[in-house]
Structure formats: structure tokens, C-alpha cells
Amino acid sequence: MQTTDWTGFLSGLYRTHADDLAAVITQQRAFLADSPTVVPQLDDVEAELTYLLLRHHRPSHVVEIGTFHGWSTTWILSALRDNDHGRLHSFDLVDHVRRNVPAGLAGQRWTFHHGDLRDTVDEVPADTGYLFVDADHGRRFARWYLAHLFPRIRSGTPTSVHDVFHLPWARPFTEGAEVLRLLRARSVPWFTAARPAARENLRALDAVRAELGITGARGATRNPMIFFAMP
């Protein structure tokens, strides 16, 4: 995932997987309409980028930290289904997601690990091929997982962390500030399509989406997630 032209790379993924992505967006709209208790966390572009990166990298094991009601879980599982390859390991303190993920989508490709990650981190697969983090956004938990989870993940593994850029900068004393501090210290490049922090990136991707007729599953556009390769 090392690239100096993120928007070009991601635009190419949109074009490669446009038909499958459109089908998943239709699926996700129906899922949301049929699931009144689901509160989506991922905005449209970051959900689509997650799907596209999973299609591209074809990981054998994906680790999702934080599921809430299952919006991100269903996006990830959709990519694994469309790859016909890979297994998702989801970790969370709460298990609302178990009631929401359709059985046909979960299939034999999903394992839910219930409990505090600080107690279950040994269950993270050694060969994790994609790491997705959207859990406690406080500084204390971030410092813990940067010290205890990140070293378990191989260098170069595609990784994403949610809720970093709700402003043009990461708020002080937050998870986002801690993650960015680590990435800067190790000279690791990252990408975001967050509207407040990187409007030009979002504009470039929106142009490709408009060209392809991609309109999003929920109509939310702030996209505070960052994407990078594990140091």
C-alpha cells in the first residue's frame, strides 16, 4: 500500500470494482433501512475505501477493533464475500453486532471476540492482513494499543483508524493525536479523505464517484478516517 499518489491509486480501485461496489451500496442501503437500531459510524467514502482496499489486498485475516452495531462489519464482510477469500475477526466490549449482521453475510467467514481487547489481544491472528480500528477514541486506550496491538501486526499491513480528523487537525489528548504522533515519529505516510482536513482529496475522489454514478449508502461526507501501512 506504499504509494505517493493515493488519489490516483484509489481512483483506479473505484474504476476496477465499480459494479461490485454499486451492488454493495444498494445492499447497505437496504440493510440500514431494515435495521432501525443500527447507528452507522463510517461515512460513505471511508466505507467505500475500506471495501476497495480489502478487495485489492485480499487479506486472509482482517481484524476489526470496535463493531458497535455492525455497519463497518457488514462492509468488511461484503468485501471478503466478493473476494471469496478471507476471514474477519471482530473485537468489542459490546455485542450488539451479533444481532445485526445477516447470517448469510457472516457465513463461515466471521468470528466475534467479546470482551476487552486488553484481555483478548492474544486472539488477534498472527497473520493479520488488514487492521481496522474504530473503538475507544481516548488517549489512554490509544497508547495501550499502540504499545500492545500494533507490534503484533506485520510491518506494511494496510491499516485504518477512524475518527481522527473531525477538524482540520486531530484534537489534542485523543487517539488520533497519538496515532499521528507515532506515524510522524516513524516517517510513515498516511491518507485521509476527511472533508475538514483534506478537502482536495475528497474532491478528487468525489469526481471519480460522480463519473461512475457512485452516490453512497448513507449520505454522510466528513470521512475522518486515516489509512496507512503499519510501521
C-alpha positions in Angstrom: 0.0 0.0 0.0 3.0 2.3 -0.2 2.1 4.9 -2.8 2.9 8.5 -3.4 -0.3 9.0 -5.4 -3.1 7.9 -3.1 -5.9 9.6 -5.0 -4.7 8.0 -8.3 -4.4 4.6 -6.7 -7.8 4.8 -5.0 -9.5 6.2 -8.1 -8.2 3.2 -10.0 -9.7 0.9 -7.4 -13.1 2.7 -7.8 -13.0 2.0 -11.5 -11.8 -1.6 -11.2 -14.6 -2.5 -8.7 -17.3 -0.1 -9.7 -20.0 -2.6 -10.4 -19.4 -4.7 -7.3 -19.2 -1.5 -5.1 -22.5 -0.3 -6.5 -24.1 -3.6 -5.6 -22.8 -3.4 -2.1 -24.0 0.2 -1.7 -27.5 -1.0 -2.7 -27.2 -3.8 -0.2 -26.1 -1.5 2.6 -28.9 0.9 2.0 -31.4 -1.9 2.4 -29.5 -3.2 5.5 -29.8 0.3 7.1 -33.5 0.6 6.1 -34.3 -2.8 7.6 -32.2 -2.2 10.8 -33.6 0.8 12.7 -31.3 0.2 15.7 -28.2 0.4 13.6 -26.3 3.7 14.0 -23.7 3.9 11.2 -20.2 5.1 12.1 -18.4 5.1 8.8 -19.2 7.8 6.3 -19.7 7.0 2.7 -16.2 7.5 1.2 -14.3 5.8 4.1 -16.7 2.8 4.0 -16.1 2.6 0.2 -12.3 2.9 0.6 -12.3 0.2 3.2 -14.2 -2.1 0.8 -12.0 -1.3 -2.1 -8.7 -1.8 -0.2 -9.9 -5.1 1.1 -10.8 -6.1 -2.5 -7.3 -5.1 -3.7 -5.2 -6.6 -0.9 -7.3 -9.8 -0.5 -6.2 -10.5 3.1 -6.6 -13.9 4.6 -7.4 -12.4 8.1 -8.9 -9.0 8.8 -9.0 -7.6 12.4 -11.7 -5.1 13.3 -11.4 -3.3 16.6 -14.8 -1.9 17.5 -18.0 -3.0 15.9 -20.8 -1.1 17.6 -24.0 -2.0 15.7 -22.2 -3.6 12.7 -22.1 -1.0 9.9 -18.4 -1.4 9.4 -18.6 -5.2 10.0 -21.0 -5.6 7.1 -18.9 -3.6 4.8 -15.8 -5.7 5.6 -17.7 -8.9 5.3 -19.1 -7.8 1.9 -15.5 -7.4 0.6 -14.5 -10.8 1.9 -17.6 -12.4 0.3 -16.8 -10.7 -3.0 -13.2 -11.8 -2.8 -14.4 -15.3 -2.0 -11.5 -15.3 0.4 -10.6 -14.2 3.9 -12.0 -14.2 7.5 -13.0 -11.3 9.8 -12.1 -11.3 13.5 -14.1 -8.6 15.3 -13.3 -7.4 18.8 -15.6 -5.4 21.0 -16.8 -4.9 24.6 -20.5 -4.9 23.5 -22.1 -7.5 21.3 -24.9 -5.6 19.5 -23.3 -6.6 16.3 -24.3 -10.2 16.8 -28.0 -9.3 16.4 -27.5 -7.2 13.3 -25.1 -9.0 10.9 -27.1 -11.1 8.4 -26.3 -14.8 8.8 -25.8 -15.2 5.1 -23.2 -12.5 5.1 -21.4 -13.7 8.2 -21.4 -17.3 6.9 -18.2 -19.1 7.9 -16.1 -16.0 7.4 -16.7 -14.2 10.8 -15.5 -14.7 14.3 -16.7 -12.3 17.1 -14.4 -11.9 20.1 -16.5 -10.5 23.0 -14.6 -8.6 25.8 -12.0 -6.0 26.5 -9.2 -6.1 23.9 -6.7 -5.8 26.7 -7.8 -9.3 27.7 -8.3 -10.8 24.3 -5.4 -9.3 22.3 -3.7 -12.8 22.2 -6.6 -13.9 20.0 -5.5 -11.4 17.2 -4.3 -13.6 14.3 -0.5 -13.6 13.8 -1.0 -13.3 10.0 -3.5 -10.4 10.1 -3.6 -8.8 6.7 -5.7 -5.8 7.4 -6.3 -3.9 10.6 -9.4 -1.7 11.1 -9.6 0.4 14.3 -12.8 2.2 15.4 -13.2 1.8 19.2 -12.4 3.9 22.3 -11.0 7.2 20.9 -9.3 8.3 24.1 -5.6 8.8 24.5 -5.2 6.1 27.2 -6.6 3.3 25.1 -4.7 4.5 22.0 -1.4 4.4 23.9 -2.2 0.9 25.1 -3.0 -0.4 21.6 0.0 1.4 20.0 2.2 -0.4 22.5 0.5 -3.8 22.6 -1.6 -4.3 19.4 0.5 -2.6 16.7 3.6 -4.6 17.4 1.6 -7.8 16.7 0.8 -6.6 13.2 3.4 -7.1 10.5 5.1 -4.0 9.0 3.4 -2.9 5.8 0.0 -4.3 6.7 -2.8 -2.0 5.5 -4.3 -0.2 8.5 -7.1 2.3 9.1 -8.1 4.3 12.2 -11.4 6.1 12.4 -12.4 9.5 14.0 -9.0 11.2 13.6 -10.0 14.3 11.6 -13.3 15.8 12.7 -11.4 19.2 12.5 -8.6 20.3 10.2 -6.3 18.8 12.9 -6.5 15.9 15.3 -7.9 17.1 18.7 -5.3 17.1 21.5 -5.4 14.3 24.0 -7.2 11.9 21.6 -6.5 8.7 19.9 -6.0 10.5 16.6 -3.3 12.7 18.0 -1.4 9.7 19.5 -1.6 7.7 16.2 -0.4 10.6 14.2 2.5 11.2 16.6 3.6 7.6 16.1 3.3 7.9 12.3 5.3 11.1 12.2 8.0 9.7 14.5 8.4 6.8 12.1 8.1 8.8 8.9 5.0 6.8 7.9 2.8 8.5 5.2 -0.9 8.4 5.6 -4.0 9.3 3.6 -7.3 10.8 4.6 -10.4 12.0 2.6 -11.6 13.9 5.7 -13.5 17.0 4.5 -12.2 19.3 7.2 -8.5 18.2 6.8 -8.1 17.2 3.1 -10.9 18.7 1.0 -8.8 18.3 -2.1 -8.5 14.5 -1.7 -12.3 14.2 -1.1 -13.0 16.4 -4.1 -10.8 14.2 -6.3 -12.5 11.0 -5.2 -15.9 12.6 -5.5 -15.2 13.4 -9.1 -14.5 9.7 -9.8 -17.5 8.7 -7.9 -19.7 11.1 -9.9 -18.2 9.8 -13.1 -19.1 6.2 -12.1 -22.5 7.0 -10.6 -21.5 6.1 -7.1 -23.7 8.1 -4.7 -23.0 6.5 -1.3 -25.0 4.3 1.1 -25.9 6.9 3.8 -25.2 10.4 2.6 -22.5 11.3 5.1 -19.4 13.0 3.9 -17.0 14.1 6.7 -14.9 10.9 6.4 -12.5 11.3 9.4 -10.6 8.0 8.9 -6.9 7.8 8.1 -5.3 5.0 6.1 -1.6 3.9 6.2 0.7 0.9 6.1 1.7 -0.4 9.5 5.2 0.8 10.5 
